[in-house]
Amino acid sequence: MDRIYRRPNKTDDSEFMSRASNRRWMKLGPAVLVAALALNGCGTSPGNAPDEANAPSDAATEDGGAHGAAAGTGEQPDAAASAEIEKEPADNSAGGSNDSESTPADDSKEGDQPDSNAADPEGVVDQVRAQLKLADAELPTKFELAEGKYLTASIEKNEENAFNVVFYETEEPVPVDDDSLNPDESTPILAIYNAETYDDPTSVKDIFFDAGDLDNIPQEMAVDLGHDIVGMQEGAAGTQYLSWKEGRWVLQVKSLSLDEMDQPGIAKKMVDYLEGHSLPAPDDAGRVRAEYAEGGDRVRNLVAWNKGDVVYQIDTDHVPLEALAMAVSVK
């Protein structure tokens, strides 16, 4: 089976875009990004579908795409706070006070310029979007943050036909592209989000994996996932796969046979979630894979879809429902 976690093609360090001159830049290879995510695994018990896998409360819904999402696969913090971005008209008023101590000029300046130290998710995403060179770039706008934690990001690649953005969860507000942000183990990573341009996007098989004929599933391999959706479960070389199709999306849960993961239970939670939330509508194809590491206590999620010749990917080791909530919120 081909590897499912693909970083942007980086055959040498020169493909990483240099940061602004005031930022000390450290060039990092793709292996560092992979290692960074591996150190932020999300736990689940082998042989059981997690009971804590509830859908994020306010995930955004968009027309088109598949109605389904990744199942929760680990215990979510009790105090998890949903950081969904909701655009509101900017308030550029200076306050209108007759108080002689007021300073309208300073207030106006703050209203006209984005705060470079903005800690709210909306400010972070807006700053990243403003810097990206890819035309009409789409970004996730929802992230599950623990209570009291902050969202920030670093742009690791920024070209006219590709980008790579790492989103982090921090203890204190950290400006976007701060020198302290490097995709290593020092700062918890929420997700790695990237876009790449291809001549033939769906031919990239390590992203758009082949899951077999899901329109004609043999009876002995069929699994009822609810909502009139049937999955196909099969095993090969010590690995179990449960795959199903929703519109142009193919979703799959993958784990080692020895771990005896409850793949149907996980998949049903994913299907339930997608009944109320829509993934982005791909032009040709979309893929979701939740791949469990040995032991079943960590999961790596890949969500990928194409818009024309651009392929967007979300790579995260948070629970699959959170991975899908990020994808649902892309705009």
C-alpha positions in Angstrom: 0.0 0.0 0.0 1.4 3.4 -0.9 2.3 5.9 1.8 -0.6 8.2 2.5 1.1 11.1 4.2 2.7 13.2 1.6 4.4 16.5 2.1 4.9 19.0 -0.7 7.7 17.8 -3.0 10.9 19.0 -1.5 13.9 17.5 -3.1 16.1 20.1 -1.5 15.9 22.7 1.1 15.8 25.5 -1.5 12.1 24.8 -2.2 11.2 26.2 1.2 10.2 29.9 0.8 12.3 32.3 2.8 10.6 34.2 5.6 10.6 38.0 5.8 14.0 39.5 6.4 13.3 40.2 10.1 12.7 36.5 10.8 15.5 34.1 11.5 14.8 31.3 9.1 15.7 27.7 9.7 15.3 25.4 6.6 13.6 22.2 7.5 13.2 19.0 5.5 9.9 17.0 5.2 11.2 14.4 7.6 11.1 17.0 10.4 7.5 17.8 9.6 6.6 14.1 9.7 8.5 13.6 13.0 6.7 16.6 14.5 3.3 15.2 13.8 4.3 11.8 15.1 5.2 13.3 18.5 1.7 14.7 18.9 -0.4 11.5 18.7 -3.9 11.2 19.8 -4.8 8.2 21.9 -7.5 5.5 21.5 -8.0 2.1 22.9 -7.4 -0.8 20.5 -10.4 -3.0 19.9 -12.9 -0.4 20.7 -14.6 2.5 19.0 -13.9 5.5 21.3 -17.0 6.6 23.3 -15.7 10.2 23.5 -15.8 10.7 19.8 -18.5 13.3 19.6 -18.7 15.7 16.6 -17.5 19.2 17.2 -20.5 21.3 18.1 -20.5 24.1 15.6 -18.7 22.8 12.5 -19.4 24.9 9.4 -21.5 23.4 6.6 -20.8 24.0 3.0 -22.8 22.8 -0.1 -21.4 19.9 -2.0 -18.9 17.3 -1.0 -19.4 14.2 1.1 -21.7 14.1 4.1 -19.4 12.2 6.5 -16.4 12.6 8.6 -13.7 10.9 10.6 -14.7 9.1 13.7 -13.4 10.3 17.0 -10.4 8.2 17.9 -9.2 9.6 21.2 -10.3 11.2 24.4 -10.9 14.9 23.8 -10.2 17.3 26.7 -13.3 18.0 28.8 -12.6 21.7 28.5 -12.0 21.7 24.7 -13.2 24.9 23.2 -14.3 25.1 19.6 -12.6 28.0 17.9 -14.8 28.5 14.9 -14.4 31.6 12.9 -17.4 33.7 12.2 -16.9 36.9 10.2 -18.4 40.0 11.5 -18.4 43.6 10.2 -15.3 45.4 11.3 -15.9 48.1 13.9 -13.7 51.1 12.9 -15.4 53.6 15.1 -13.2 55.7 17.4 -15.7 55.4 20.3 -17.5 58.7 19.8 -16.8 59.8 23.3 -16.6 63.5 24.4 -14.1 62.6 27.1 -11.1 64.8 26.8 -8.8 61.9 27.6 -9.9 59.8 24.6 -7.5 59.3 21.7 -9.5 58.9 18.5 -6.4 59.0 16.3 -4.8 56.0 17.9 -8.1 54.0 17.9 -8.6 54.7 14.2 -5.1 53.5 13.5 -5.8 50.2 15.3 -9.0 49.8 13.4 -7.3 50.2 10.0 -4.5 47.7 10.5 -4.7 44.0 11.4 -3.0 43.4 14.8 0.2 41.5 14.0 -0.1 39.9 17.5 -3.7 38.9 17.1 -4.3 35.8 19.1 -7.9 35.0 18.0 -8.3 32.3 15.3 -9.9 34.8 12.8 -6.9 37.1 13.1 -4.5 34.2 12.6 -6.2 32.8 9.5 -6.6 36.3 8.0 -2.9 37.0 8.4 -2.0 33.7 6.8 -4.4 34.3 3.9 -3.1 37.8 3.3 0.5 36.5 2.8 -0.2 33.5 0.6 0.7 33.9 -3.1 -1.6 31.2 -4.4 -4.6 32.9 -6.0 -7.9 32.2 -4.2 -6.3 30.0 -1.6 -8.7 28.1 0.6 -7.9 27.7 4.3 -9.5 25.9 7.3 -11.3 28.4 9.6 -12.1 26.1 12.5 -9.8 24.5 15.0 -10.5 22.6 18.3 -8.4 24.4 21.0 -8.1 23.4 24.6 -9.5 26.0 27.0 -7.0 28.8 27.5 -4.9 27.9 24.5 -4.2 30.0 21.4 -3.9 29.4 17.6 -0.9 30.5 15.6 0.8 29.5 12.4 4.0 29.5 10.4 4.2 29.6 6.6 6.9 27.0 5.6 6.4 27.4 1.8 4.8 30.2 -0.1 4.8 30.1 -3.9 2.4 31.1 -6.7 1.4 27.4 -7.2 1.9 25.9 -3.8 2.1 26.6 0.0 2.6 24.8 3.3 1.2 26.2 6.5 1.7 24.7 10.0 -1.0 25.5 12.6 0.0 25.3 16.3 -1.6 25.4 19.7 0.3 27.6 22.1 0.1 28.5 25.8 0.4 32.2 25.1 -0.4 34.4 22.1 2.4 34.0 19.5 2.5 36.1 16.3 2.2 34.4 13.0 5.6 33.4 11.6 7.3 34.2 14.9 10.9 33.1 15.2 10.0 30.6 17.9 7.7 28.6 15.5 9.4 25.7 13.8 7.7 22.4 13.0 9.5 20.4 15.6 8.5 19.0 19.0 8.8 22.3 20.9 5.3 23.6 20.0 2.2 21.3 19.7 1.0 21.0 16.1 -2.7 21.1 15.3 -2.3 20.4 11.6 -0.1 20.8 8.6 -2.1 22.2 5.7 -0.7 22.5 2.2 -1.6 23.0 -1.5 0.3 21.7 -4.5 -0.3 22.1 -8.2 -0.2 19.0 -10.5 -0.6 18.4 -14.2 -2.9 15.5 -13.4 -3.9 15.7 -9.7 -5.8 12.4 -9.4 -2.9 10.4 -10.8 -0.9 11.1 -7.5 -1.6 7.7 -6.0 -0.1 8.3 -2.6 -2.8 10.9 -2.1 -5.7 9.5 -4.2 -5.3 5.9 -3.1 -7.2 3.1 -4.8 -9.8 1.5 -2.4 -11.2 -1.0 -4.9 -14.7 -1.2 -6.4 -16.9 0.3 -3.8 -20.0 0.2 -6.0 -20.0 -3.6 -6.2 -19.0 -4.9 -2.7 -19.1 -8.7 -2.2 -21.6 -9.7 0.4 -19.1 -11.3 2.6 -17.0 -8.1 2.8 -20.0 -5.7 3.2 -20.4 -3.7 6.4 -23.5 -1.6 7.1 -22.4 1.8 8.3 -25.9 3.3 8.6 -27.6 6.0 6.6 -27.8 3.7 3.6 -24.0 3.5 3.3 -22.2 0.2 2.9 -18.4 -0.2 3.5 -16.0 -2.8 2.3 -13.8 -4.5 4.9 -10.7 -6.5 3.8 -7.3 -7.5 5.0 -4.0 -7.8 3.4 -0.4 -8.4 4.7 -1.4 -8.0 8.3 -3.4 -4.8 7.7 -7.2 -4.3 7.9 -9.0 -1.7 5.7 -12.6 -0.5 5.9 -13.5 1.7 3.0 -16.6 3.4 1.8 -17.8 6.0 -0.7 -19.7 9.2 -0.3 -20.2 11.2 -3.5 -16.7 11.9 -4.9 -15.1 11.1 -1.6 -13.6 7.8 -0.6 -13.0 7.3 3.2 -11.0 4.6 4.8 -10.0 3.4 8.3 -6.7 1.5 8.3 -5.1 -0.4 11.2 -3.0 -3.5 12.0 -4.9 -6.8 12.1 -3.2 -7.7 15.4 -4.7 -4.7 17.1 -8.3 -5.8 16.4 -9.5 -2.3 16.1 -13.3 -1.8 16.0 -13.2 -0.4 12.5 -17.0 -0.5 11.9 -17.6 1.4 15.2 -15.1 4.1 14.1 -16.5 4.3 10.6 -20.1 4.6 11.8 -19.2 7.6 13.9 -17.6 9.2 10.8 -20.7 8.5 8.8 -22.9 9.9 11.5 -20.9 13.1 11.6 -21.0 13.6 7.8 -24.7 13.3 7.8 -24.8 16.8 9.3 -21.6 18.3 7.9 -20.4 18.7 4.3 -16.8 18.2 3.2 -15.5 20.5 0.4 -16.8 19.6 -3.0 -13.9 18.3 -5.0 -13.7 18.9 -8.8 -12.7 15.3 -9.4 -11.9 13.3 -6.2 -11.5 13.5 -2.4 -9.9 11.2 0.1 -10.0 10.7 3.9 -7.8 8.1 5.6 -7.5 7.6 9.3 -4.5 5.4 9.8 -3.8 3.9 13.2 -0.2 3.2 14.4 0.7 -0.1 16.0 -1.1 -0.5 19.2 -4.0 1.7 18.1 -3.2 4.5 20.5 -2.2 7.0 17.8 -3.9 8.0 14.6 -2.7 10.0 11.6 -5.4 11.6 9.4 -5.1 12.7 5.8 -7.9 14.7 4.1 -7.2 15.6 0.5 -9.3 17.0 -2.4 -8.7 18.8 -5.7 -9.8 22.1 -7.0 -8.8 22.1 -10.6 -5.1 21.3 -10.7 -4.6 22.3 -7.1 -4.6 19.6 -4.4 -5.3 20.7 -0.8 -4.3 18.4 2.1 -4.9 18.5 5.8 -2.5 16.3 7.8 -3.2 15.9 11.5 -2.8 13.4 14.4 -5.8 14.9 16.3 -8.9 12.8 16.4 -10.5 12.2 13.0 -13.6 14.2 13.8 -11.4 17.2 14.4 -9.6 16.6 11.1 -12.9 16.5 9.3 -14.2 19.6 11.1 -11.1 21.4 9.8 -11.9 20.3 6.3 -15.6 21.2 6.7 -14.6 24.7 7.7 -12.4 25.3 4.7 -13.3 28.5 2.8 
